[in-house]
């Protein structure tokens, strides 16, 4: 049997195994804590609708940033913001094809606009790096500050940890660190080694890493609104929930073999919240609710992509 086929089957089995395991663990915990579950008054209200719009809006914000990265790599490139957002929305929906959907679509789309395959792959990789750094570093800093404020008074552990994270942020976007990563990814994607790669200056990359906090902040507000709808929570809880969701989202993205990070994101989210002192039942219910809302938001994303595509075709028709 073809080794690639074996690997693909193995990854599918692993993905299904992870989803099944997380589902079983969540179900068992919810059954054991049914008394607490029965106390919830879960109603799909305006908070949920607003969260759904915010989740979809976060994808659009990421699309704007994706366009900015491409323009930075291709000076002089004419790329309307709406078209960058449209391509990102399509790539977002296609991410349900594990590991390849978004990449293949965005590379093909960029080529149609005169961007080389190399630049497109580099742009996609930069986007992924910035989003992961913003998610993990930003979320970790918030968690350290919100969850462990007493440590600032008792010792310098949190101060040192935050300083280390910020140092890793600077190093993570620097050219010496990014170059080998980009060379590896482009060689893997293009099936050939590319010696000359378009690279962003370290200061510009650092700015991008900070800018990519925007979609995660929007997501964080969305999941905090769901929490407000489900159970009593304080402003401190909202920050913790938003930060945990950002970090968990990054972990879910790293699990490329699972469509949409299903199961992985929820498991990480619950683990972080329980470690921060949340009741495990509250965390599980919130994780399940957030997955439901984000899935509905993906349908909204697909709808907006369809409208933008129709509008683009109409414009192209009037200019020919």
Secondary structure in CASP SS format (residue, H / E / C, confidence):
PFRMAT SS
TARGET T0000
AUTHOR 0000-0000-0000
METHOD secondary structure of the structure
MODEL  1
X C 1.00
X C 1.00
X H 1.00
X H 1.00
X H 1.00
X H 1.00
X H 1.00
X H 1.00
X H 1.00
X H 1.00
X H 1.00
X H 1.00
X H 1.00
X H 1.00
X H 1.00
X H 1.00
X H 1.00
X H 1.00
X H 1.00
X H 1.00
X H 1.00
X H 1.00
X H 1.00
X H 1.00
X H 1.00
X H 1.00
X H 1.00
X H 1.00
X H 1.00
X H 1.00
X H 1.00
X H 1.00
X C 1.00
X H 1.00
X H 1.00
X H 1.00
X H 1.00
X C 1.00
X C 1.00
X C 1.00
X C 1.00
X C 1.00
X C 1.00
X C 1.00
X C 1.00
X H 1.00
X H 1.00
X H 1.00
X H 1.00
X H 1.00
X H 1.00
X H 1.00
X H 1.00
X H 1.00
X H 1.00
X H 1.00
X H 1.00
X H 1.00
X H 1.00
X H 1.00
X H 1.00
X H 1.00
X H 1.00
X H 1.00
X H 1.00
X H 1.00
X H 1.00
X H 1.00
X H 1.00
X H 1.00
X H 1.00
X H 1.00
X H 1.00
X C 1.00
X C 1.00
X C 1.00
X C 1.00
X C 1.00
X C 1.00
X C 1.00
X H 1.00
X H 1.00
X H 1.00
X H 1.00
X H 1.00
X H 1.00
X H 1.00
X H 1.00
X H 1.00
X H 1.00
X H 1.00
X H 1.00
X H 1.00
X H 1.00
X C 1.00
X C 1.00
X C 1.00
X C 1.00
X C 1.00
X C 1.00
X H 1.00
X H 1.00
X H 1.00
X H 1.00
X H 1.00
X H 1.00
X H 1.00
X H 1.00
X H 1.00
X H 1.00
X H 1.00
X H 1.00
X C 1.00
X C 1.00
X C 1.00
X C 1.00
X H 1.00
X H 1.00
X H 1.00
X H 1.00
X H 1.00
X H 1.00
X H 1.00
X H 1.00
X H 1.00
X H 1.00
X H 1.00
X H 1.00
X H 1.00
X H 1.00
X H 1.00
X H 1.00
X H 1.00
X H 1.00
X H 1.00
X H 1.00
X H 1.00
X H 1.00
X H 1.00
X H 1.00
X H 1.00
X H 1.00
X H 1.00
X H 1.00
X H 1.00
X H 1.00
X H 1.00
X C 1.00
X H 1.00
X H 1.00
X H 1.00
X H 1.00
X H 1.00
X H 1.00
X C 1.00
X C 1.00
X H 1.00
X H 1.00
X H 1.00
X H 1.00
X H 1.00
X H 1.00
X H 1.00
X H 1.00
X H 1.00
X H 1.00
X H 1.00
X H 1.00
X H 1.00
X H 1.00
X H 1.00
X H 1.00
X C 1.00
X C 1.00
X H 1.00
X H 1.00
X H 1.00
X H 1.00
X H 1.00
X H 1.00
X H 1.00
X H 1.00
X H 1.00
X H 1.00
X H 1.00
X H 1.00
X H 1.00
X H 1.00
X H 1.00
X H 1.00
X C 1.00
X C 1.00
X C 1.00
X C 1.00
X C 1.00
X C 1.00
X C 1.00
X C 1.00
X C 1.00
X C 1.00
X C 1.00
X H 1.00
X H 1.00
X H 1.00
X H 1.00
X H 1.00
X H 1.00
X H 1.00
X H 1.00
X H 1.00
X H 1.00
X C 1.00
X H 1.00
X H 1.00
X H 1.00
X H 1.00
X H 1.00
X H 1.00
X H 1.00
X H 1.00
X H 1.00
X H 1.00
X H 1.00
X H 1.00
X H 1.00
X H 1.00
X H 1.00
X H 1.00
X H 1.00
X H 1.00
X C 1.00
X C 1.00
X C 1.00
X C 1.00
X H 1.00
X H 1.00
X H 1.00
X H 1.00
X H 1.00
X H 1.00
X H 1.00
X H 1.00
X H 1.00
X H 1.00
X H 1.00
X H 1.00
X H 1.00
X H 1.00
X H 1.00
X H 1.00
X H 1.00
X H 1.00
X H 1.00
X H 1.00
X C 1.00
X C 1.00
X C 1.00
X C 1.00
X H 1.00
X H 1.00
X H 1.00
X C 1.00
X C 1.00
X H 1.00
X H 1.00
X H 1.00
X H 1.00
X H 1.00
X H 1.00
X H 1.00
X H 1.00
X H 1.00
X H 1.00
X H 1.00
X H 1.00
X C 1.00
X C 1.00
X C 1.00
X C 1.00
X H 1.00
X H 1.00
X H 1.00
X H 1.00
X H 1.00
X H 1.00
X H 1.00
X H 1.00
X H 1.00
X H 1.00
X H 1.00
X H 1.00
X H 1.00
X H 1.00
X H 1.00
X H 1.00
X H 1.00
X H 1.00
X H 1.00
X H 1.00
X H 1.00
X H 1.00
X H 1.00
X H 1.00
X H 1.00
X H 1.00
X H 1.00
X H 1.00
X H 1.00
X H 1.00
X H 1.00
X H 1.00
X H 1.00
X H 1.00
X H 1.00
X H 1.00
X H 1.00
X H 1.00
X H 1.00
X H 1.00
X C 1.00
END
